[in-house]
Amino acid sequence: MASKKLCVVGAGVIGLSTAVNLIECIPNVTVTLIADKLSPGTTGDGAAGITGPRPLSFGHTNEPMQRQWFEDTYRHFESLMKSESADTCGVQYLSGYYLSEDKPSLPWLDLMYNVQLMSDKDLNKLYPGHRFVCIMYN
């Protein structure tokens, strides 16, 4: 089989993750990274992510599959938070709100701890113009 040559621009967390994924998924591939800076000093050094009850659009991916993806991810983060290395891996529970003008489909809402929907009365009082609020706290 002929070797494939691909290029990824950027060596931050997204660029490196993309390069690794290409190498793992495509047989006989050579990946070249192009970047003006390498760590330290890239945005990847302080990159973070938030997982929570947000609506996601994965094209034609059905809700049961999205739910499974979220559950697998959430349980992995949960295991990190309960591990001895929790302080050093940077995974933690955060409080917050999800505000929306429309009530999105949230097929995984019941998988999370301490999540509740705000009542219409409180919503109109605190966040006029929004129709949906999800409160997350720990």
Order of alpha helices (4+ residues) and beta strands (2+ residues): beta-alpha-beta-alpha-alpha-beta-beta-alpha-beta
